Amino acid sequence: MHAWLVEHLSITVPRTPIIKGSSAPFDYLCHTFFEHNAPRDALVWANRGGGKTFLGAVATALDMVFKPGIEIRLLAGSLEQAGRMHEHLRNLFAKEPLSSLVEGKMTEKRLRLTTGSRVELIAASQASVRGTRVQKLRCDEVDLFDPKIWEAAQLVTRSAQCGPIFVPGSIECLSTMHQPFGMMSKLVKEAETGCRKVFKWGVVDVLEHCADEFACTDDTGTDCNLLPECAGSAKERAEPGHIAIADAITMKRRVSLPVWNAEMLSLEPRRTDCVYPDFGPKIHVVNELQTEPGSFVIAGMDFGFRAPTVVLWAEVSALGIVTVFAERIEREIVIAKHAKAIADSEHPLPTWIGVDPAGRQRSGQTGQSDIQVLTHEGLAIKARPSRIAEGIALISARLKPASGEPSLFIHRRCTHLIEAMQQYHYPPDNPNSMEPVKDGPDHAVDALRYMLINLDCPHTAKNSRYTPGR
């Protein structure tokens, strides 16, 4: 296939990754073209300027030429973004040998071949997406998608016999991961189950050959700006890349390290809008719970019904170090069953449970409050009133204190809480807002907040006599 691309389209695609663990861009083309590869759904996680959109156009051209009658749609966060892939595609079909296959006139939104193959751009709207029935849907910059549009897109594909080739319905996503709470983060997490094939590369994997004009270390002992990532490997490659060495050096100088790591190295998303940017699995996630003399168990609970009810168990050491070691997340279960589950749990009975003070409100049906139901089960409850910002500050201080070591850790089995700590965020479109977005991750984090508020800032009261002034 690579020889055909070179001969007929004058395209050379990097076939060998430079960074260990990365994919070569050509791996994606092979996977999407040969229909026997599984799983058929694919995810391309690559850097900005790393050729994602262009390769999506090349993959579309190969499908249209060799699979007669195939129907493909290009979807992006906006028609403008989808139009970039379509523009690459039109350029490929504007010259021989592909131009003779074009039926009629290519437009800005559609292209049809004499073989019956057809590709169209569709708008990122419910009506456009729901009215689509195709063999392949290619989604560009999926990290910017509205979740409702993405959900609607899951039902648009249909398998079909395209000439001699049977084409299973499939969805491909191509994007940079911008945010830990965005669509790409969710899809990469889901792909761990094997539902999608992931192809990942960064700027180093698509650099051009590094010529002699660039030295890894010059005569003055100054290292190249790209040396930490490249380590001289770009000098060893013969294949052309998508990004010039000089351009990569210039871009790195312009941006902060978090932006460079997220958008050019594909290492981790930017945490600019995250409530807990200092939380890091390598630092705060532990594999074992080491019970020490003088430690005790506490819990935190966030009430819910349609939204999940979350219960967290944590051990507090004699030094005040908190390790969350278990979690319970359930929907549509009444509070009495949660209370019994806590009391009968395999985990130690908590010394007390920190909860939302709103749990004091009585139910109009039972006449009891959530806190009363818990106490009737023999559970000790603490419900100190506090502001969200106060709880956030307490958690942040434990994650990265101004002096000393972190004092908050999470056992790796608590996957929901770990994910919530990474995804809990402020509204990206409102930088002045200090109210975190309530879109899912808040429930587990709220349970943690109630726990630590009642541990670190316990409510105290004292008796006093009021004497009116004379």
LINRA-V639782 format. One record per residue. N is the residue number from 1. RES is the residue in one letter. PSI is psi as a letter, one per 40 degrees, with the letter a starting at -180 (NA if undefined). Layout:
N,RES,PSI + N,RES,PSI
This chain:
1,M,d + 2,H,d + 3,A,d + 4,W,d + 5,L,d + 6,V,d + 7,E,d + 8,H,d + 9,L,e + 10,S,f + 11,I,h + 12,T,h + 13,V,h + 14,P,h + 15,R,e + 16,T,h + 17,P,i + 18,I,d + 19,I,h + 20,K,h + 21,G,e + 22,S,i + 23,S,i + 24,A,i + 25,P,d + 26,F,d + 27,D,d + 28,Y,d + 29,L,d + 30,C,d + 31,H,d + 32,T,d + 33,F,d + 34,F,h + 35,E,e + 36,H,e + 37,N,h + 38,A,i + 39,P,i + 40,R,d + 41,D,h + 42,A,i + 43,L,h + 44,V,h + 45,W,h + 46,A,i + 47,N,i + 48,R,h + 49,G,e + 50,G,e + 51,G,e + 52,K,d + 53,T,d + 54,F,d + 55,L,d + 56,G,d + 57,A,d + 58,V,d + 59,A,d + 60,T,d + 61,A,d + 62,L,d + 63,D,d + 64,M,d + 65,V,d + 66,F,e + 67,K,g + 68,P,h + 69,G,e + 70,I,i + 71,E,h + 72,I,i + 73,R,i + 74,L,h + 75,L,h + 76,A,i + 77,G,d + 78,S,i + 79,L,d + 80,E,d + 81,Q,d + 82,A,d + 83,G,d + 84,R,d + 85,M,d + 86,H,d + 87,E,d + 88,H,d + 89,L,d + 90,R,d + 91,N,d + 92,L,d + 93,F,e + 94,A,e + 95,K,i + 96,E,i + 97,P,e + 98,L,d + 99,S,d + 100,S,e + 101,L,e + 102,V,h + 103,E,h + 104,G,a + 105,K,h + 106,M,h + 107,T,i + 108,E,e + 109,K,e + 110,R,i + 111,L,h + 112,R,i + 113,L,i + 114,T,e + 115,T,e + 116,G,e + 117,S,i + 118,R,i + 119,V,i + 120,E,i + 121,L,i + 122,I,i + 123,A,i + 124,A,g + 125,S,i + 126,Q,d + 127,A,d + 128,S,d + 129,V,d + 130,R,d + 131,G,e + 132,T,h + 133,R,h + 134,V,i + 135,Q,d + 136,K,h + 137,L,h + 138,R,h + 139,C,h + 140,D,h + 141,E,f + 142,V,e + 143,D,e + 144,L,e + 145,F,i + 146,D,h + 147,P,d + 148,K,d + 149,I,d + 150,W,d + 151,E,d + 152,A,d + 153,A,e + 154,Q,e + 155,L,e + 156,V,e + 157,T,i + 158,R,h + 159,S,i + 160,A,i + 161,Q,h + 162,C,g + 163,G,b + 164,P,e + 165,I,h + 166,F,h + 167,V,h + 168,P,i + 169,G,h + 170,S,i + 171,I,h + 172,E,h + 173,C,h + 174,L,h + 175,S,i + 176,T,i + 177,M,h + 178,H,d + 179,Q,i + 180,P,e + 181,F,e + 182,G,a + 183,M,d + 184,M,d + 185,S,d + 186,K,d + 187,L,d + 188,V,d + 189,K,d + 190,E,d + 191,A,e + 192,E,e + 193,T,e + 194,G,e + 195,C,e + 196,R,i + 197,K,h + 198,V,h + 199,F,h + 200,K,h + 201,W,i + 202,G,a + 203,V,d + 204,V,d + 205,D,e + 206,V,f + 207,L,i + 208,E,i + 209,H,h + 210,C,h + 211,A,i + 212,D,e + 213,E,e + 214,F,h + 215,A,h + 216,C,d + 217,T,h + 218,D,a + 219,D,d + 220,T,e + 221,G,e + 222,T,h + 223,D,i + 224,C,i + 225,N,d + 226,L,e + 227,L,d + 228,P,d + 229,E,d + 230,C,d + 231,A,f + 232,G,e + 233,S,d + 234,A,d + 235,K,d + 236,E,e + 237,R,i + 238,A,d + 239,E,i + 240,P,i + 241,G,a + 242,H,d + 243,I,h + 244,A,i + 245,I,d + 246,A,d + 247,D,d + 248,A,d + 249,I,d + 250,T,d + 251,M,d + 252,K,d + 253,R,d + 254,R,d + 255,V,i + 256,S,i + 257,L,d + 258,P,d + 259,V,d + 260,W,d + 261,N,d + 262,A,d + 263,E,e + 264,M,d + 265,L,e + 266,S,f + 267,L,d + 268,E,i + 269,P,i + 270,R,i + 271,R,f + 272,T,d + 273,D,e + 274,C,i + 275,V,d + 276,Y,g + 277,P,e + 278,D,e + 279,F,h + 280,G,h + 281,P,d + 282,K,d + 283,I,d + 284,H,e + 285,V,h + 286,V,i + 287,N,e + 288,E,i + 289,L,h + 290,Q,h + 291,T,h + 292,E,i + 293,P,h + 294,G,e + 295,S,i + 296,F,i + 297,V,h + 298,I,i + 299,A,i + 300,G,i + 301,M,h + 302,D,h + 303,F,i + 304,G,i + 305,F,c + 306,R,d + 307,A,i + 308,P,i + 309,T,h + 310,V,h + 311,V,h + 312,L,h + 313,W,h + 314,A,i + 315,E,h + 316,V,h + 317,S,i + 318,A,d + 319,L,e + 320,G,e + 321,I,h + 322,V,h + 323,T,h + 324,V,h + 325,F,e + 326,A,i + 327,E,i + 328,R,h + 329,I,h + 330,E,i + 331,R,i + 332,E,f + 333,I,h + 334,V,i + 335,I,d + 336,A,d + 337,K,d + 338,H,d + 339,A,d + 340,K,d + 341,A,d + 342,I,d + 343,A,d + 344,D,e + 345,S,i + 346,E,e + 347,H,i + 348,P,i + 349,L,h + 350,P,i + 351,T,d + 352,W,i + 353,I,h + 354,G,h + 355,V,i + 356,D,h + 357,P,d + 358,A,e + 359,G,e + 360,R,e + 361,Q,h + 362,R,i + 363,S,h + 364,G,e + 365,Q,d + 366,T,e + 367,G,e + 368,Q,i + 369,S,i + 370,D,d + 371,I,d + 372,Q,d + 373,V,d + 374,L,d + 375,T,d + 376,H,d + 377,E,e + 378,G,e + 379,L,h + 380,A,h + 381,I,h + 382,K,h + 383,A,g + 384,R,h + 385,P,i + 386,S,i + 387,R,i + 388,I,d + 389,A,d + 390,E,d + 391,G,d + 392,I,d + 393,A,d + 394,L,d + 395,I,d + 396,S,d + 397,A,d + 398,R,d + 399,L,d + 400,K,g + 401,P,i + 402,A,d + 403,S,h + 404,G,a + 405,E,i + 406,P,i + 407,S,e + 408,L,h + 409,F,i + 410,I,h + 411,H,i + 412,R,e + 413,R,e + 414,C,g + 415,T,d + 416,H,d + 417,L,d + 418,I,d + 419,E,d + 420,A,d + 421,M,d + 422,Q,d + 423,Q,e + 424,Y,h + 425,H,i + 426,Y,i + 427,P,h + 428,P,d + 429,D,e + 430,N,g + 431,P,e + 432,N,e + 433,S,h + 434,M,e + 435,E,h + 436,P,i + 437,V,h + 438,K,g + 439,D,f + 440,G,c + 441,P,e + 442,D,d + 443,H,d + 444,A,d + 445,V,d + 446,D,d + 447,A,d + 448,L,d + 449,R,d + 450,Y,d + 451,M,d + 452,L,d + 453,I,d + 454,N,e + 455,L,d + 456,D,d + 457,C,g + 458,P,i + 459,H,h + 460,T,i + 461,A,i + 462,K,i + 463,N,i + 464,S,i + 465,R,h + 466,Y,h + 467,T,h + 468,P,i + 469,G,i + 470,R,NA
